[in-house]
Amino acid sequence: MIDRFGALPSETQNLLKIVETKLNSKKAMIAKLDVGPKGALVTFADGGFPDLAGLLGYIDRLKGTAKLRPDSKLVVSRDWPTPEARLNGALQLSTGLARVAAASDRAKEPVAA
């Protein structure tokens, strides 16, 4: 599409990032993703995140910027002052959580003999 029509407008780039974030959120069983200038709050769907051990490992890799609250919501403290930074942060967060969930799914698959 870029070869034929030139660079994508920023609105189209944002739309593609939003769609990718939503697809990642579905894979990671995220019911709600609130993003603001000081970070994000992730609410998981009923049943929670598919792999709690994987989620705790992901939180550990974020080196103190993420915490799991007692109500099973994930709080990520980051500085995202602009809307573009918030959108990129939401995409990055949803991608990381989707990868952890996908790794959990692969680990549960039976091994072919």
N, C-alpha and C positions, 0 to 999 in steps of 0.2 A: 504494500500500500504506500509506503514511504517513497519507493522508487518512482512510482507513477505520479503521485500527487504532491510530493515534497514532504517537508517535516510536518508531523502531526501538530495541530493546535493544542495549546496547553489544556483546554477544556477536555479534549479527547484523551489526552494523556492522563488527566485526573480521573476520567470515567473508567479507563482501563485499570487504573490502580484500585479504584473502588470495587470494581467487579472482581479483581484478583483477591482483594481483602475479604470480600464476602465468600468467595469459594474456599479460601483458606479457613475462614471462620467456621464454615459448615463442616469441614474435615476435622477441625479441632473441637467441635461441639461447643462453640462459643455462641451464647444466646444474645449477648450484648457487649459491645465494645465502645466504651466512652473514652474519648481522647480529648485532652485539653492542653493548655500551655505548660502545665507542670507534670504531665505524664498521662497514664492510662489506667482505666479500671476495667477488668475483664470479668464478665459474669458468664459462667458456664451453664449449659443447658441442664435440664433435670437429668440426674445420673452422674453429673460431673465430668471431669476430664477422663478420657478412656484409660490413661496410664498415670496413676498418681506418682509412682517412682520416677517415671520419665519427666513428669512436670517438676518434681522437686529437684531433679538433676538440672533441668533447664533454668530454674530459678537460681540454683547455685552458680551456673555459668554466667548469669547476669551480674555477678559480683556485688551484691548488696543493693542493687537498684530495684529489685523486685521482692515482694513479700506476699505470702498466701495468708489471707485473713481467716479468722475462725468461721466466717460464713461462706468459705470456699471461693471467695472472689480474689483475683490476682491483682495486686496494685503494683504498677511500674512507675517509678519516679524518674522522669527525664525532663530535660529542658527543650521544649518544642515551641518556640515563640511565634512561629508563622504557621499559617494554614498548610503550606506546602510541607513544612517539617512535620506537622501532626499527621498528615496523610502518609508521608513516607514512614513515620514511626508506626502507624497502625498497620501498614503493609508489612513492615519488617517483623513486628510482633506476631501478627497472624501467621506469617510464613514460618517463623520459628516454632510456634505451637502446632501448626499443621504437620511439620516434619517430625516432631516428637510423637504426635498421634499416629502418623503413618508408620513410624518405626515400631510402635507398639502393635499395630495391625500385622506387620510383617513377622514379628516375633511370635504371634499367635497362630500363624499359618502352619499346617502340618508339613513335615518334610517328606518329599516324595522319595520312595525307595528305589 
